[in-house]
Amino acid sequence: MAISAQQPFPITSPDTSLGAPPEDAQRVLPTFRSPPHNFEAEKALLGTLMANNNAHDRVSDFLRPDHFADPIHGRIYEAISKLLDAGQIADPVTLMNFFEQDDSLADVGGSDYLAELAGSMVSIINARDYAQIIYDLHLKRQLIDFGEQVVNRAFSPEVDDAAMQQIGSAEQQLYDLAMTGELEGGFQSFDTSIKEAIELAEIAHQRDGQLAGVGTGLRDIDRLLGGLHPSDLVILAGRPSMGKTALATNIAYNAAADYEVEIDANGNKRTINGAVVGFFSLEMSAEQLAARILSEQTEIASDKMRRGELTNDEFDKLATCAAGLRNLPIFIDDTPALTVNLLRSRARRLKSQHNLGLVIVDYLQLMQGNSRTDNRVLEIGEITRGLKTLAKELEVPVLALSQLSRAVEQREDKRPQLSDLRESGSIEQDSDVVSFVFREAYYLERGEPTQRQDESPDKYAERHDRWQTLSDEMKNRAELIIAKQRHGPTGKVDLYFDGMYTRFADLDPQHTDSF
């Protein structure tokens, strides 16, 4: 039986004795689809580069040899780049030296093919246009490969490769691919840079010279930091029960409550105050965080809310406050053991949908890295780098809470230091601001003196009175220690703290009679 060139294998006639042939037998083989490419554009670009070597400067900032669909064209482009980098001329004559021992070029015509390419030049003006076409088609081929990988991974029977992990990884890869597709970038003129600096100064001036970033709502902190700046990774660290989450919740509420936008003549929104807040709570539930904000605003103890020990008036007050806070631009994600990829993808969505202006992570030691490793130090390093990258990508401040090591408890002075940051020095390295929240009252409450065996009652009473005086003095005091600030001074800020309502505030004499 003769087989035609268009029919690579014989197809037997279906047996019609049993009725109509099955559908599969009538199916036409699908038409082969080649990956996106434009060989003519590749030839035109190579011809332009050989005819005028100056055109190489217009495309070399983003175009690489592997972007060409034809590997031979990619090798020719690479040879052109190497010659020009060495200060030599790149034309068919000089290029031939690169391919004298190369059978691949000989297969397509050798020197004659180089001359043909040189004759394909249209205009140097079109060089970047050709390069962009080549690059765009390269991205489409990458997108096809990416889709195939996603499908194959979804079909994989791996039990420990959950669907949400696959989605997070796919989102990250797709975003990375999108970022590589940005042709703009690189150097910008000083004129552009100085205009942006003036815009930041103008914003600060409009806010009475206090803020250039997102305000915390706490006067002395804003005065020292100038607010939380876009693209900054800010670490808020402390030992358990120091009030890290309380302070972060206060900042989230203050930023969201102050959120204000203006709309220009073109209908574009611009944030002029406050921020939309994305709060990633890996320790507490969304309901618990909301209860903290309600407790702060209503001055009703959160433990009374949990136990249901509210009077009718208190419940009415609670309901009225809750109604007023419904539209507060705070979005809470309480997914436990969140990975860096998932956090970044969700933050990006919030940025595109609601103009995210501040990210808070509570806390980073509960996060997981993207790669599987038993080395926790390396994993924490991956997490902090991911958070810093997120801050730069979205141009928002990222406030990440962090635990401290137990070394603090071994010192007489329990004020934290940079060396107390738990598990990794990368936390200090990657961050723009490192701050510690410290309450001496916490340690005083647990350090009430007892009478020693050899101590007289008078001596003990004197020592206990000193302790009591100091405890009363420090009862509602807290410190925020700025141990590192990349763009400004370090120092200490004294704060008022009300443990009953988990509330931080500026330290003013009217808060308590003790001051």
GIRARA-V44168 format. One record per residue. N is the residue number from 0. PHI is phi in whole degrees, 0 to 359 (* if undefined). BURIAL is I if it has 24 or more other C-alpha atoms within 12 Angstrom, else O. Layout:
BEGIN
n=N phi=PHI burial=BURIAL
n=N phi=PHI burial=BURIAL
END
This chain:
BEGIN
n=0 phi=* burial=O
n=1 phi=284 burial=O
n=2 phi=246 burial=O
n=3 phi=286 burial=O
n=4 phi=293 burial=O
n=5 phi=272 burial=O
n=6 phi=237 burial=O
n=7 phi=291 burial=O
n=8 phi=212 burial=O
n=9 phi=289 burial=O
n=10 phi=245 burial=O
n=11 phi=284 burial=O
n=12 phi=290 burial=O
n=13 phi=290 burial=O
n=14 phi=283 burial=O
n=15 phi=267 burial=O
n=16 phi=291 burial=O
n=17 phi=260 burial=O
n=18 phi=115 burial=O
n=19 phi=293 burial=O
n=20 phi=293 burial=O
n=21 phi=294 burial=O
n=22 phi=300 burial=O
n=23 phi=302 burial=O
n=24 phi=288 burial=O
n=25 phi=264 burial=O
n=26 phi=291 burial=O
n=27 phi=267 burial=O
n=28 phi=302 burial=O
n=29 phi=295 burial=O
n=30 phi=289 burial=O
n=31 phi=293 burial=O
n=32 phi=249 burial=O
n=33 phi=279 burial=O
n=34 phi=302 burial=O
n=35 phi=302 burial=O
n=36 phi=199 burial=I
n=37 phi=213 burial=I
n=38 phi=296 burial=I
n=39 phi=294 burial=O
n=40 phi=295 burial=I
n=41 phi=296 burial=I
n=42 phi=297 burial=I
n=43 phi=298 burial=I
n=44 phi=293 burial=I
n=45 phi=299 burial=I
n=46 phi=298 burial=I
n=47 phi=296 burial=I
n=48 phi=295 burial=I
n=49 phi=288 burial=I
n=50 phi=283 burial=I
n=51 phi=218 burial=I
n=52 phi=296 burial=I
n=53 phi=295 burial=O
n=54 phi=294 burial=I
n=55 phi=299 burial=I
n=56 phi=296 burial=O
n=57 phi=281 burial=I
n=58 phi=237 burial=I
n=59 phi=291 burial=I
n=60 phi=287 burial=O
n=61 phi=225 burial=I
n=62 phi=267 burial=I
n=63 phi=240 burial=I
n=64 phi=304 burial=I
n=65 phi=287 burial=O
n=66 phi=281 burial=I
n=67 phi=280 burial=I
n=68 phi=289 burial=I
n=69 phi=269 burial=I
n=70 phi=303 burial=O
n=71 phi=298 burial=I
n=72 phi=297 burial=I
n=73 phi=296 burial=I
n=74 phi=292 burial=I
n=75 phi=295 burial=I
n=76 phi=298 burial=I
n=77 phi=297 burial=I
n=78 phi=295 burial=I
n=79 phi=301 burial=I
n=80 phi=297 burial=I
n=81 phi=296 burial=O
n=82 phi=298 burial=I
n=83 phi=293 burial=I
n=84 phi=296 burial=O
n=85 phi=274 burial=O
n=86 phi=81 burial=O
n=87 phi=256 burial=O
n=88 phi=275 burial=O
n=89 phi=250 burial=I
n=90 phi=215 burial=I
n=91 phi=304 burial=I
n=92 phi=289 burial=O
n=93 phi=290 burial=O
n=94 phi=291 burial=I
n=95 phi=299 burial=I
n=96 phi=296 burial=O
n=97 phi=286 burial=I
n=98 phi=241 burial=I
n=99 phi=298 burial=O
n=100 phi=258 burial=O
n=101 phi=257 burial=O
n=102 phi=293 burial=O
n=103 phi=296 burial=O
n=104 phi=289 burial=I
n=105 phi=297 burial=O
n=106 phi=295 burial=O
n=107 phi=259 burial=O
n=108 phi=126 burial=O
n=109 phi=61 burial=I
n=110 phi=296 burial=I
n=111 phi=298 burial=O
n=112 phi=290 burial=I
n=113 phi=298 burial=I
n=114 phi=295 burial=I
n=115 phi=297 burial=O
n=116 phi=297 burial=I
n=117 phi=299 burial=I
n=118 phi=280 burial=O
n=119 phi=274 burial=I
n=120 phi=298 burial=I
n=121 phi=255 burial=I
n=122 phi=198 burial=O
n=123 phi=297 burial=I
n=124 phi=298 burial=O
n=125 phi=272 burial=I
n=126 phi=302 burial=I
n=127 phi=292 burial=I
n=128 phi=296 burial=I
n=129 phi=298 burial=I
n=130 phi=297 burial=I
n=131 phi=294 burial=I
n=132 phi=298 burial=I
n=133 phi=300 burial=I
n=134 phi=293 burial=I
n=135 phi=298 burial=I
n=136 phi=293 burial=I
n=137 phi=299 burial=I
n=138 phi=297 burial=I
n=139 phi=295 burial=I
n=140 phi=295 burial=I
n=141 phi=297 burial=I
n=142 phi=295 burial=I
n=143 phi=297 burial=O
n=144 phi=298 burial=O
n=145 phi=299 burial=O
n=146 phi=299 burial=O
n=147 phi=295 burial=O
n=148 phi=296 burial=O
n=149 phi=299 burial=I
n=150 phi=296 burial=O
n=151 phi=296 burial=O
n=152 phi=292 burial=O
n=153 phi=294 burial=O
n=154 phi=282 burial=O
n=155 phi=295 burial=O
n=156 phi=275 burial=O
n=157 phi=302 burial=O
n=158 phi=287 burial=O
n=159 phi=277 burial=O
n=160 phi=254 burial=O
n=161 phi=293 burial=O
n=162 phi=298 burial=O
n=163 phi=294 burial=O
n=164 phi=295 burial=I
n=165 phi=296 burial=I
n=166 phi=296 burial=O
n=167 phi=298 burial=I
n=168 phi=295 burial=I
n=169 phi=295 burial=I
n=170 phi=298 burial=I
n=171 phi=296 burial=I
n=172 phi=297 burial=I
n=173 phi=294 burial=I
n=174 phi=294 burial=I
n=175 phi=299 burial=O
n=176 phi=295 burial=O
n=177 phi=296 burial=O
n=178 phi=292 burial=O
n=179 phi=291 burial=O
n=180 phi=278 burial=I
n=181 phi=282 burial=O
n=182 phi=280 burial=O
n=183 phi=281 burial=O
n=184 phi=138 burial=O
n=185 phi=73 burial=O
n=186 phi=290 burial=O
n=187 phi=231 burial=O
n=188 phi=294 burial=O
n=189 phi=295 burial=O
n=190 phi=300 burial=O
n=191 phi=296 burial=O
n=192 phi=298 burial=O
n=193 phi=288 burial=O
n=194 phi=295 burial=O
n=195 phi=295 burial=O
n=196 phi=296 burial=O
n=197 phi=295 burial=O
n=198 phi=298 burial=O
n=199 phi=296 burial=I
n=200 phi=295 burial=O
n=201 phi=295 burial=O
n=202 phi=298 burial=I
n=203 phi=297 burial=I
n=204 phi=295 burial=O
n=205 phi=295 burial=O
n=206 phi=259 burial=O
n=207 phi=64 burial=O
n=208 phi=72 burial=O
n=209 phi=263 burial=I
n=210 phi=231 burial=I
n=211 phi=239 burial=I
n=212 phi=233 burial=I
n=213 phi=284 burial=I
n=214 phi=287 burial=I
n=215 phi=273 burial=I
n=216 phi=82 burial=I
n=217 phi=246 burial=I
n=218 phi=305 burial=I
n=219 phi=288 burial=I
n=220 phi=293 burial=I
n=221 phi=297 burial=I
n=222 phi=293 burial=I
n=223 phi=281 burial=I
n=224 phi=265 burial=I
n=225 phi=72 burial=I
n=226 phi=86 burial=I
n=227 phi=266 burial=I
n=228 phi=273 burial=I
n=229 phi=303 burial=I
n=230 phi=74 burial=I
n=231 phi=265 burial=I
n=232 phi=260 burial=I
n=233 phi=250 burial=I
n=234 phi=261 burial=I
n=235 phi=242 burial=I
n=236 phi=242 burial=I
n=237 phi=175 burial=I
n=238 phi=286 burial=I
n=239 phi=305 burial=I
n=240 phi=73 burial=O
n=241 phi=279 burial=I
n=242 phi=107 burial=I
n=243 phi=299 burial=I
n=244 phi=295 burial=I
n=245 phi=300 burial=I
n=246 phi=294 burial=I
n=247 phi=297 burial=I
n=248 phi=294 burial=I
n=249 phi=299 burial=I
n=250 phi=297 burial=I
n=251 phi=301 burial=I
n=252 phi=296 burial=I
n=253 phi=299 burial=I
n=254 phi=293 burial=I
n=255 phi=291 burial=I
n=256 phi=294 burial=I
n=257 phi=271 burial=I
n=258 phi=301 burial=I
n=259 phi=211 burial=O
n=260 phi=235 burial=O
n=261 phi=234 burial=O
n=262 phi=247 burial=O
n=263 phi=279 burial=O
n=264 phi=296 burial=O
n=265 phi=270 burial=O
n=266 phi=85 burial=O
n=267 phi=275 burial=O
n=268 phi=272 burial=O
n=269 phi=223 burial=O
n=270 phi=288 burial=I
n=271 phi=249 burial=I
n=272 phi=197 burial=I
n=273 phi=65 burial=I
n=274 phi=194 burial=I
n=275 phi=283 burial=I
n=276 phi=250 burial=I
n=277 phi=253 burial=I
n=278 phi=251 burial=I
n=279 phi=264 burial=I
n=280 phi=255 burial=I
n=281 phi=270 burial=I
n=282 phi=252 burial=I
n=283 phi=253 burial=I
n=284 phi=281 burial=O
n=285 phi=299 burial=I
n=286 phi=295 burial=O
n=287 phi=294 burial=O
n=288 phi=295 burial=I
n=289 phi=298 burial=I
n=290 phi=296 burial=I
n=291 phi=296 burial=I
n=292 phi=295 burial=I
n=293 phi=298 burial=I
n=294 phi=298 burial=I
n=295 phi=297 burial=I
n=296 phi=282 burial=I
n=297 phi=262 burial=I
n=298 phi=57 burial=I
n=299 phi=244 burial=I
n=300 phi=303 burial=I
n=301 phi=295 burial=I
n=302 phi=291 burial=O
n=303 phi=294 burial=O
n=304 phi=295 burial=I
n=305 phi=294 burial=O
n=306 phi=277 burial=O
n=307 phi=74 burial=O
n=308 phi=266 burial=O
n=309 phi=257 burial=O
n=310 phi=284 burial=O
n=311 phi=298 burial=O
n=312 phi=295 burial=O
n=313 phi=295 burial=O
n=314 phi=294 burial=O
n=315 phi=298 burial=O
n=316 phi=298 burial=O
n=317 phi=296 burial=I
n=318 phi=295 burial=O
n=319 phi=296 burial=O
n=320 phi=295 burial=I
n=321 phi=298 burial=O
n=322 phi=297 burial=O
n=323 phi=284 burial=O
n=324 phi=259 burial=O
n=325 phi=301 burial=O
n=326 phi=265 burial=O
n=327 phi=296 burial=I
n=328 phi=283 burial=I
n=329 phi=241 burial=I
n=330 phi=244 burial=I
n=331 phi=249 burial=I
n=332 phi=242 burial=I
n=333 phi=253 burial=I
n=334 phi=296 burial=I
n=335 phi=283 burial=O
n=336 phi=51 burial=I
n=337 phi=291 burial=I
n=338 phi=273 burial=I
n=339 phi=299 burial=I
n=340 phi=298 burial=I
n=341 phi=295 burial=I
n=342 phi=299 burial=I
n=343 phi=296 burial=I
n=344 phi=294 burial=I
n=345 phi=290 burial=I
n=346 phi=294 burial=I
n=347 phi=297 burial=I
n=348 phi=298 burial=O
n=349 phi=294 burial=I
n=350 phi=296 burial=I
n=351 phi=286 burial=O
n=352 phi=272 burial=O
n=353 phi=228 burial=O
n=354 phi=59 burial=I
n=355 phi=309 burial=I
n=356 phi=236 burial=I
n=357 phi=206 burial=I
n=358 phi=247 burial=I
n=359 phi=237 burial=I
n=360 phi=239 burial=I
n=361 phi=233 burial=I
n=362 phi=229 burial=I
n=363 phi=289 burial=I
n=364 phi=292 burial=I
n=365 phi=271 burial=I
n=366 phi=279 burial=I
n=367 phi=240 burial=I
n=368 phi=284 burial=I
n=369 phi=281 burial=I
n=370 phi=269 burial=O
n=371 phi=274 burial=O
n=372 phi=210 burial=O
n=373 phi=270 burial=O
n=374 phi=270 burial=O
n=375 phi=293 burial=O
n=376 phi=298 burial=O
n=377 phi=296 burial=O
n=378 phi=295 burial=I
n=379 phi=297 burial=I
n=380 phi=299 burial=I
n=381 phi=296 burial=I
n=382 phi=294 burial=I
n=383 phi=295 burial=I
n=384 phi=295 burial=I
n=385 phi=296 burial=I
n=386 phi=292 burial=I
n=387 phi=294 burial=I
n=388 phi=298 burial=I
n=389 phi=299 burial=I
n=390 phi=301 burial=I
n=391 phi=286 burial=I
n=392 phi=299 burial=I
n=393 phi=270 burial=I
n=394 phi=56 burial=I
n=395 phi=226 burial=I
n=396 phi=287 burial=I
n=397 phi=244 burial=I
n=398 phi=259 burial=I
n=399 phi=247 burial=I
n=400 phi=275 burial=I
n=401 phi=214 burial=I
n=402 phi=279 burial=I
n=403 phi=247 burial=I
n=404 phi=288 burial=I
n=405 phi=285 burial=O
n=406 phi=300 burial=O
n=407 phi=301 burial=I
n=408 phi=292 burial=O
n=409 phi=274 burial=O
n=410 phi=265 burial=O
n=411 phi=292 burial=O
n=412 phi=272 burial=O
n=413 phi=272 burial=I
n=414 phi=295 burial=I
n=415 phi=290 burial=I
n=416 phi=231 burial=I
n=417 phi=301 burial=I
n=418 phi=291 burial=I
n=419 phi=275 burial=I
n=420 phi=301 burial=I
n=421 phi=281 burial=I
n=422 phi=79 burial=I
n=423 phi=200 burial=I
n=424 phi=286 burial=I
n=425 phi=293 burial=I
n=426 phi=300 burial=I
n=427 phi=293 burial=I
n=428 phi=294 burial=I
n=429 phi=277 burial=I
n=430 phi=276 burial=I
n=431 phi=267 burial=I
n=432 phi=224 burial=I
n=433 phi=239 burial=I
n=434 phi=231 burial=I
n=435 phi=235 burial=I
n=436 phi=261 burial=I
n=437 phi=219 burial=I
n=438 phi=233 burial=I
n=439 phi=295 burial=I
n=440 phi=302 burial=I
n=441 phi=301 burial=I
n=442 phi=283 burial=I
n=443 phi=295 burial=I
n=444 phi=298 burial=O
n=445 phi=264 burial=O
n=446 phi=238 burial=O
n=447 phi=299 burial=O
n=448 phi=292 burial=O
n=449 phi=247 burial=O
n=450 phi=286 burial=O
n=451 phi=281 burial=O
n=452 phi=296 burial=O
n=453 phi=263 burial=O
n=454 phi=257 burial=O
n=455 phi=287 burial=O
n=456 phi=302 burial=O
n=457 phi=294 burial=O
n=458 phi=296 burial=O
n=459 phi=296 burial=O
n=460 phi=298 burial=O
n=461 phi=296 burial=O
n=462 phi=292 burial=O
n=463 phi=293 burial=O
n=464 phi=296 burial=O
n=465 phi=297 burial=O
n=466 phi=298 burial=I
n=467 phi=295 burial=O
n=468 phi=298 burial=O
n=469 phi=293 burial=I
n=470 phi=297 burial=I
n=471 phi=295 burial=O
n=472 phi=292 burial=O
n=473 phi=262 burial=I
n=474 phi=306 burial=I
n=475 phi=248 burial=I
n=476 phi=258 burial=I
n=477 phi=217 burial=I
n=478 phi=235 burial=I
n=479 phi=248 burial=I
n=480 phi=264 burial=I
n=481 phi=269 burial=I
n=482 phi=272 burial=I
n=483 phi=214 burial=I
n=484 phi=213 burial=I
n=485 phi=295 burial=O
n=486 phi=247 burial=O
n=487 phi=191 burial=O
n=488 phi=281 burial=O
n=489 phi=264 burial=O
n=490 phi=160 burial=O
n=491 phi=230 burial=I
n=492 phi=239 burial=I
n=493 phi=273 burial=I
n=494 phi=232 burial=I
n=495 phi=268 burial=I
n=496 phi=227 burial=I
n=497 phi=247 burial=I
n=498 phi=294 burial=I
n=499 phi=296 burial=O
n=500 phi=250 burial=I
n=501 phi=44 burial=I
n=502 phi=232 burial=I
n=503 phi=258 burial=I
n=504 phi=206 burial=I
n=505 phi=297 burial=I
n=506 phi=278 burial=I
n=507 phi=240 burial=O
n=508 phi=302 burial=O
n=509 phi=287 burial=O
n=510 phi=293 burial=O
n=511 phi=204 burial=O
n=512 phi=289 burial=O
n=513 phi=290 burial=O
n=514 phi=264 burial=O
END
